């Protein structure tokens, strides 16, 4: 699968507004496979927004202290600018963390929640320490080569991923800016527990996880699904952390099912 350098944003038509938030350390380009399939030919199924998060893709990093709350507020401003009051907000991995921050800060703007290959629990102390190590290293070297050296792409993909997809993921990792990588690592390290937030939601939700995801494994997905009043869990066999890239058809089917539940 070859992804375009700049994905379109299908933010037109009468469909349900849907915000898809990308994983670390990618940009909105990772959602290229979802755009046409989820929106419908005339945007009648979903009005899809795929914003770049701070420092990634075309988005400026700014000078705010690292915080996923700030990124969640960026999403609220995006919806304001589009004249959208409520939307299905979802994300994969880091994007899921942002979606949960959005649910906490802007619960009245949600009509549905999508959480893919992510977790509600905060980082452990060793994980926070490792994030800070990476942040310091990429800034000191002014390079994200460390991510290649530590085989980030290989860690994110399942064992069945082919060489073409591996090459695409490696390329997207290499596109990340050192400042954005450091900022995002520190923002993720600072996040809190979101289980209580999820337990308080009354909107339809979908939780998707790759069966072979070792970064945010199935147990974390089950915990999130069980915390919510109206959540459906989809486990995709033989797929790793990047389920939307590894199994786009199955991933999209789960998202379409959520959109139908929101409309009903």
GIQUI-V476201 format. One record per residue. N is the residue number from 1. RES is the residue in three letters. PHI is phi in whole degrees, 0 to 359 (none if undefined). Layout:
BEGIN
n->(N & N)
res->(RES & RES)
phi->(PHI & PHI)
END
This chain:
BEGIN
n->(1 & 2 & 3 & 4 & 5 & 6 & 7 & 8 & 9 & 10 & 11 & 12 & 13 & 14 & 15 & 16 & 17 & 18 & 19 & 20 & 21 & 22 & 23 & 24 & 25 & 26 & 27 & 28 & 29 & 30 & 31 & 32 & 33 & 34 & 35 & 36 & 37 & 38 & 39 & 40 & 41 & 42 & 43 & 44 & 45 & 46 & 47 & 48 & 49 & 50 & 51 & 52 & 53 & 54 & 55 & 56 & 57 & 58 & 59 & 60 & 61 & 62 & 63 & 64 & 65 & 66 & 67 & 68 & 69 & 70 & 71 & 72 & 73 & 74 & 75 & 76 & 77 & 78 & 79 & 80 & 81 & 82 & 83 & 84 & 85 & 86 & 87 & 88 & 89 & 90 & 91 & 92 & 93 & 94 & 95 & 96 & 97 & 98 & 99 & 100 & 101 & 102 & 103 & 104 & 105 & 106 & 107 & 108 & 109 & 110 & 111 & 112 & 113 & 114 & 115 & 116 & 117 & 118 & 119 & 120 & 121 & 122 & 123 & 124 & 125 & 126 & 127 & 128 & 129 & 130 & 131 & 132 & 133 & 134 & 135 & 136 & 137 & 138 & 139 & 140 & 141 & 142 & 143 & 144 & 145 & 146 & 147 & 148 & 149 & 150 & 151 & 152 & 153 & 154 & 155 & 156 & 157 & 158 & 159 & 160 & 161 & 162 & 163 & 164 & 165 & 166 & 167 & 168 & 169 & 170 & 171 & 172 & 173 & 174 & 175 & 176 & 177 & 178 & 179 & 180 & 181 & 182 & 183 & 184 & 185 & 186 & 187 & 188 & 189 & 190 & 191 & 192 & 193 & 194 & 195 & 196 & 197 & 198 & 199 & 200 & 201 & 202 & 203 & 204 & 205 & 206 & 207 & 208 & 209 & 210 & 211 & 212 & 213 & 214 & 215 & 216 & 217 & 218 & 219 & 220 & 221 & 222 & 223 & 224 & 225 & 226 & 227 & 228 & 229 & 230 & 231 & 232 & 233 & 234 & 235 & 236 & 237 & 238 & 239 & 240 & 241 & 242 & 243 & 244 & 245 & 246 & 247 & 248 & 249 & 250 & 251 & 252 & 253 & 254 & 255 & 256 & 257 & 258 & 259 & 260 & 261 & 262 & 263 & 264)
res->(UNK & UNK & UNK & UNK & UNK & UNK & UNK & UNK & UNK & UNK & UNK & UNK & UNK & UNK & UNK & UNK & UNK & UNK & UNK & UNK & UNK & UNK & UNK & UNK & UNK & UNK & UNK & UNK & UNK & UNK & UNK & UNK & UNK & UNK & UNK & UNK & UNK & UNK & UNK & UNK & UNK & UNK & UNK & UNK & UNK & UNK & UNK & UNK & UNK & UNK & UNK & UNK & UNK & UNK & UNK & UNK & UNK & UNK & UNK & UNK & UNK & UNK & UNK & UNK & UNK & UNK & UNK & UNK & UNK & UNK & UNK & UNK & UNK & UNK & UNK & UNK & UNK & UNK & UNK & UNK & UNK & UNK & UNK & UNK & UNK & UNK & UNK & UNK & UNK & UNK & UNK & UNK & UNK & UNK & UNK & UNK & UNK & UNK & UNK & UNK & UNK & UNK & UNK & UNK & UNK & UNK & UNK & UNK & UNK & UNK & UNK & UNK & UNK & UNK & UNK & UNK & UNK & UNK & UNK & UNK & UNK & UNK & UNK & UNK & UNK & UNK & UNK & UNK & UNK & UNK & UNK & UNK & UNK & UNK & UNK & UNK & UNK & UNK & UNK & UNK & UNK & UNK & UNK & UNK & UNK & UNK & UNK & UNK & UNK & UNK & UNK & UNK & UNK & UNK & UNK & UNK & UNK & UNK & UNK & UNK & UNK & UNK & UNK & UNK & UNK & UNK & UNK & UNK & UNK & UNK & UNK & UNK & UNK & UNK & UNK & UNK & UNK & UNK & UNK & UNK & UNK & UNK & UNK & UNK & UNK & UNK & UNK & UNK & UNK & UNK & UNK & UNK & UNK & UNK & UNK & UNK & UNK & UNK & UNK & UNK & UNK & UNK & UNK & UNK & UNK & UNK & UNK & UNK & UNK & UNK & UNK & UNK & UNK & UNK & UNK & UNK & UNK & UNK & UNK & UNK & UNK & UNK & UNK & UNK & UNK & UNK & UNK & UNK & UNK & UNK & UNK & UNK & UNK & UNK & UNK & UNK & UNK & UNK & UNK & UNK & UNK & UNK & UNK & UNK & UNK & UNK & UNK & UNK & UNK & UNK & UNK & UNK & UNK & UNK & UNK & UNK & UNK & UNK & UNK & UNK & UNK & UNK & UNK & UNK)
phi->(none & 252 & 268 & 291 & 289 & 228 & 285 & 287 & 244 & 275 & 260 & 235 & 88 & 270 & 291 & 294 & 299 & 226 & 255 & 248 & 251 & 284 & 277 & 274 & 254 & 264 & 236 & 298 & 302 & 293 & 266 & 305 & 290 & 272 & 299 & 295 & 293 & 271 & 281 & 87 & 304 & 241 & 71 & 282 & 270 & 213 & 262 & 266 & 247 & 232 & 285 & 286 & 274 & 312 & 88 & 256 & 60 & 264 & 277 & 291 & 281 & 76 & 240 & 287 & 295 & 302 & 195 & 290 & 299 & 295 & 293 & 298 & 292 & 301 & 296 & 299 & 293 & 301 & 294 & 303 & 296 & 269 & 71 & 257 & 277 & 226 & 212 & 281 & 245 & 210 & 195 & 246 & 59 & 303 & 300 & 293 & 300 & 293 & 300 & 290 & 296 & 297 & 298 & 284 & 272 & 224 & 298 & 287 & 265 & 265 & 243 & 186 & 225 & 239 & 234 & 240 & 45 & 215 & 208 & 271 & 287 & 287 & 294 & 286 & 299 & 299 & 293 & 296 & 298 & 293 & 298 & 293 & 301 & 295 & 301 & 296 & 292 & 291 & 289 & 296 & 269 & 51 & 199 & 257 & 303 & 305 & 296 & 289 & 298 & 266 & 55 & 302 & 300 & 296 & 293 & 281 & 263 & 282 & 294 & 270 & 296 & 276 & 296 & 293 & 294 & 302 & 296 & 297 & 294 & 302 & 296 & 292 & 299 & 293 & 285 & 294 & 273 & 306 & 297 & 292 & 299 & 295 & 299 & 293 & 300 & 289 & 294 & 293 & 296 & 273 & 290 & 260 & 280 & 250 & 299 & 295 & 298 & 298 & 296 & 272 & 278 & 241 & 269 & 300 & 222 & 232 & 242 & 238 & 211 & 283 & 301 & 261 & 290 & 261 & 276 & 231 & 288 & 306 & 301 & 292 & 296 & 298 & 299 & 293 & 298 & 289 & 284 & 263 & 287 & 221 & 238 & 244 & 258 & 243 & 253 & 261 & 298 & 60 & 238 & 266 & 286 & 260 & 297 & 292 & 271 & 280 & 221 & 299 & 295 & 293 & 300 & 296 & 298 & 293 & 291 & 298 & 297 & 296 & 299 & 296 & 295 & 295 & 293 & 286)
END
